Amino acid sequence: IIDYLKDKIQLKFEYHNVKCDYIEFKIYMYDLIKEALKMPKDGWMMQEGMPWLRHKKSN
């Protein structure tokens, strides 16, 4: 008997790998967004050192 699927990856195994990679990607993106939205202690500053316009430190 010739096994034509000998060198092929099973779909269930491939689906599991893709699902695990996607979960890791979602966690990475969530952490990236969380870090980007984190407010600096002194508020947002421009390169010149001036505070960002229309920015309240209390918000």
C-alpha positions as semicolon CSV with decimal commas, in nm:
position;residue;x (nm);y (nm);z (nm)
1;I;0,000;0,000;0,000
2;I;0,131;0,346;-0,093
3;D;0,073;0,619;0,163
4;Y;0,021;0,940;-0,034
5;L;-0,023;1,149;0,283
6;K;0,307;1,041;0,436
7;D;0,477;1,379;0,380
8;K;0,167;1,591;0,439
9;I;0,092;1,773;0,764
10;Q;-0,239;1,681;0,918
11;L;-0,490;1,965;0,906
12;K;-0,579;1,930;1,275
13;F;-0,214;1,979;1,371
14;E;-0,175;2,279;1,138
15;Y;-0,496;2,437;1,272
16;H;-0,367;2,401;1,629
17;N;-0,038;2,577;1,540
18;V;-0,217;2,863;1,366
19;K;-0,457;2,904;1,658
20;C;-0,170;2,916;1,910
21;D;0,018;3,171;1,698
22;Y;-0,296;3,385;1,672
23;I;-0,348;3,379;2,050
24;E;0,013;3,487;2,104
25;F;-0,032;3,764;1,845
26;K;-0,348;3,892;2,023
27;I;-0,165;3,901;2,357
28;Y;0,127;4,089;2,198
29;M;-0,106;4,344;2,037
30;Y;-0,300;4,394;2,361
31;D;0,024;4,462;2,552
32;L;0,144;4,700;2,279
33;I;-0,180;4,901;2,290
34;K;-0,179;4,903;2,670
35;E;0,176;5,042;2,671
36;A;0,094;5,306;2,406
37;L;-0,208;5,433;2,602
38;K;-0,015;5,461;2,928
39;M;-0,008;5,828;3,033
40;P;0,329;5,978;3,133
41;K;0,341;6,111;3,491
42;D;0,402;6,473;3,381
43;G;0,171;6,458;3,079
44;W;0,265;6,446;2,713
45;M;0,559;6,666;2,609
46;M;0,674;6,779;2,265
47;Q;1,040;6,752;2,157
48;E;1,104;7,116;2,253
49;G;0,998;7,039;2,609
50;M;0,668;7,227;2,587
51;P;0,353;7,051;2,713
52;W;0,125;6,905;2,448
53;L;-0,142;7,156;2,338
54;R;-0,495;7,113;2,480
55;H;-0,369;6,852;2,721
56;K;-0,474;6,852;3,083
57;K;-0,253;6,667;3,329
58;S;-0,562;6,571;3,527
59;N;-0,710;6,368;3,236
